[in-house]
Amino acid sequence: MNEEKRSLSRTEIFSGCLVIFVGIFYLMSLVGPFFQAKEAVSRTLFTIQQAKMLLYVLLYLGGGMLLLGFRKPGWVITTASLMNIVCITFYFVVGLLQTGLNIYQLIPFLFLTLAIMALYFMFRKEVRINQRVNNLDYLFTVVIYLVLLFITARL
């Protein structure tokens, strides 16, 4: 308990809140169909896609809250989550580019820009010093990101 109280910068708060926002969005899309189901049988089915969404929800919400709670594991989980969010959003934007553009398709471009900004903010020197990030933390971040990338691509 010798860890001193550090204050978060605006960039850390932005990155943490963005990951929490994505986690809440995934949570709403996960539990929404359960409330709309008419039959009790359809409420109990839990597919692999829903399990993947639940993993994302737990990781995104946990990482964002840990980051806002001044913890180094929060930096690791939030950074890996942001890399995964950028990857998923980039894949979605490329798919939109193939279908043509209209005004409503600019929203994913805006979200991609925000996610890239948040990822950039996590790697700024001030944030890394404030969170006391070392080489082992980078390794854990890459491992978590590769696991998330495997889950995203395979399931």
C-alpha positions as CSV (number, residue, x, y, z in Angstrom):
1,M,0.0,0.0,0.0
2,N,2.9,2.4,-0.6
3,E,1.4,3.5,-3.9
4,E,0.9,7.2,-3.8
5,K,-2.2,8.9,-5.2
6,R,-1.6,10.0,-8.7
7,S,-4.0,12.2,-10.7
8,L,-5.2,11.2,-14.1
9,S,-4.6,13.4,-17.1
10,R,-7.5,14.3,-19.5
11,T,-6.1,11.9,-22.1
12,E,-6.2,9.0,-19.7
13,I,-9.7,9.9,-18.7
14,F,-10.7,10.1,-22.4
15,S,-9.2,6.7,-23.2
16,G,-10.7,5.0,-20.2
17,C,-14.2,6.5,-20.8
18,L,-14.1,5.5,-24.5
19,V,-13.3,1.9,-23.6
20,I,-16.1,2.0,-20.9
21,F,-18.5,3.5,-23.5
22,V,-17.7,0.7,-26.0
23,G,-18.2,-1.9,-23.2
24,I,-21.6,-0.4,-22.3
25,F,-22.6,-0.4,-25.9
26,Y,-21.6,-4.1,-26.2
27,L,-23.5,-4.8,-23.0
28,M,-26.6,-3.1,-24.3
29,S,-26.5,-5.1,-27.6
30,L,-25.9,-8.3,-25.6
31,V,-28.8,-8.0,-23.2
32,G,-31.2,-6.2,-25.5
33,P,-32.5,-9.3,-27.4
34,F,-33.1,-11.1,-24.1
35,F,-35.7,-8.5,-23.2
36,Q,-37.3,-8.6,-26.6
37,A,-37.7,-12.4,-26.8
38,K,-41.3,-13.7,-26.5
39,E,-40.5,-17.3,-25.6
40,A,-38.7,-18.5,-22.5
41,V,-36.6,-20.9,-24.6
42,S,-35.1,-18.1,-26.7
43,R,-34.0,-16.3,-23.5
44,T,-31.9,-19.2,-22.3
45,L,-29.9,-19.8,-25.5
46,F,-26.3,-18.5,-25.2
47,T,-24.3,-18.7,-28.5
48,I,-20.6,-18.4,-29.0
49,Q,-21.1,-14.9,-30.5
50,Q,-22.8,-13.8,-27.2
51,A,-20.0,-15.4,-25.2
52,K,-17.5,-13.4,-27.2
53,M,-19.5,-10.2,-26.6
54,L,-19.6,-11.0,-22.9
55,L,-15.8,-11.4,-22.8
56,Y,-15.5,-8.0,-24.6
57,V,-17.9,-6.4,-22.1
58,L,-16.0,-7.7,-19.1
59,L,-12.6,-6.8,-20.5
60,Y,-13.6,-3.3,-21.7
61,L,-15.5,-2.3,-18.6
62,G,-12.8,-3.8,-16.3
63,G,-9.9,-2.3,-18.2
64,G,-11.5,1.2,-18.3
65,M,-12.4,1.1,-14.6
66,L,-9.0,-0.1,-13.6
67,L,-7.4,2.6,-15.7
68,L,-9.6,5.2,-14.0
69,G,-8.6,3.7,-10.7
70,F,-4.9,4.5,-11.2
71,R,-3.7,0.9,-11.8
72,K,-1.1,-0.3,-14.2
73,P,-3.2,-3.4,-15.2
74,G,-5.8,-0.9,-16.3
75,W,-3.3,0.6,-18.7
76,V,-2.4,-2.8,-20.1
77,I,-6.0,-4.0,-20.6
78,T,-7.2,-0.6,-21.9
79,T,-4.4,-0.4,-24.4
80,A,-5.0,-3.9,-25.7
81,S,-8.7,-3.2,-25.8
82,L,-8.2,0.0,-27.8
83,M,-6.0,-1.8,-30.3
84,N,-8.8,-4.4,-30.7
85,I,-11.4,-1.7,-31.0
86,V,-9.3,0.1,-33.7
87,C,-8.9,-3.2,-35.5
88,I,-12.6,-4.0,-35.5
89,T,-13.6,-0.5,-36.5
90,F,-11.1,-0.4,-39.3
91,Y,-12.4,-3.7,-40.7
92,F,-16.0,-2.3,-40.5
93,V,-14.9,1.0,-42.2
94,V,-13.2,-0.9,-45.0
95,G,-16.4,-2.8,-45.6
96,L,-18.3,0.4,-45.7
97,L,-15.9,1.8,-48.3
98,Q,-16.7,-1.1,-50.6
99,T,-20.5,-0.3,-50.5
100,G,-20.2,3.4,-51.2
101,L,-20.6,6.4,-48.9
102,N,-23.5,8.3,-47.5
103,I,-23.8,10.7,-44.6
104,Y,-24.7,8.0,-42.1
105,Q,-21.5,6.0,-42.9
106,L,-19.4,8.9,-41.6
107,I,-20.2,7.9,-38.0
108,P,-17.8,4.9,-38.1
109,F,-15.1,7.1,-39.5
110,L,-15.5,9.5,-36.6
111,F,-15.4,6.6,-34.1
112,L,-12.3,5.2,-35.8
113,T,-10.7,8.6,-35.4
114,L,-11.6,8.8,-31.7
115,A,-10.3,5.3,-31.1
116,I,-7.0,6.0,-32.8
117,M,-6.7,9.2,-30.8
118,A,-7.3,7.4,-27.5
119,L,-4.7,4.7,-28.5
120,Y,-2.2,7.5,-29.3
121,F,-2.9,9.1,-25.9
122,M,-2.2,5.8,-24.1
123,F,1.3,5.7,-25.6
124,R,2.2,9.3,-24.8
125,K,5.3,9.7,-22.6
126,E,3.4,11.5,-19.8
127,V,0.8,8.7,-19.5
128,R,3.4,6.0,-19.6
129,I,5.4,7.7,-16.8
130,N,2.2,8.3,-14.8
131,Q,1.2,4.6,-15.1
132,R,4.8,3.4,-14.6
133,V,4.7,1.3,-17.7
134,N,7.8,-1.0,-18.3
135,N,8.8,-3.5,-21.0
136,L,6.9,-6.4,-19.3
137,D,3.7,-4.3,-19.5
138,Y,4.2,-3.9,-23.2
139,L,4.6,-7.7,-23.5
140,F,1.4,-8.3,-21.6
141,T,-0.4,-5.8,-23.8
142,V,0.7,-7.5,-26.9
143,V,-0.3,-10.9,-25.5
144,I,-3.7,-9.7,-24.5
145,Y,-4.2,-8.0,-27.9
146,L,-3.2,-11.2,-29.8
147,V,-5.7,-13.2,-27.7
148,L,-8.4,-10.7,-28.5
149,L,-7.4,-10.7,-32.2
150,F,-7.6,-14.5,-32.2
151,I,-11.0,-14.4,-30.6
152,T,-12.2,-11.7,-33.0
153,A,-11.0,-13.6,-36.1
154,R,-11.8,-17.2,-35.1
155,L,-15.1,-17.1,-33.2
